[in-house]
Amino acid sequence: MERSAGVIEEDGADGGWEYRPMRLPPEVSRLTASVRLAIQAEFGGWELSRVRLYPGGVRKVWLRRPRSVHRLPGLSY
């Protein structure tokens, strides 16, 4: 069974920011995770808001960017 290198969950918004949570499975290396986040930052305007590491190695990452009506659609994997 093949696993995704990152799962984007439901987008959210709060005040002047919109948020995008991502779940990274334990088999995703730190290097791969940082490249994924760099791509999101470069092409989607996202920045790192919060990272939480859970038992078993699963990481949940919250990305944020200022709200704007003139955004391009999100990247697909």
Secondary structure, DSSP 8 states (H G I E B T S, - for coil): ----S-EE---EEETTEEEEEEEE-TTS-HHHHHHHHHHHHHHH--EEEEEEE-TTS-EEEEEEEE--SS-------
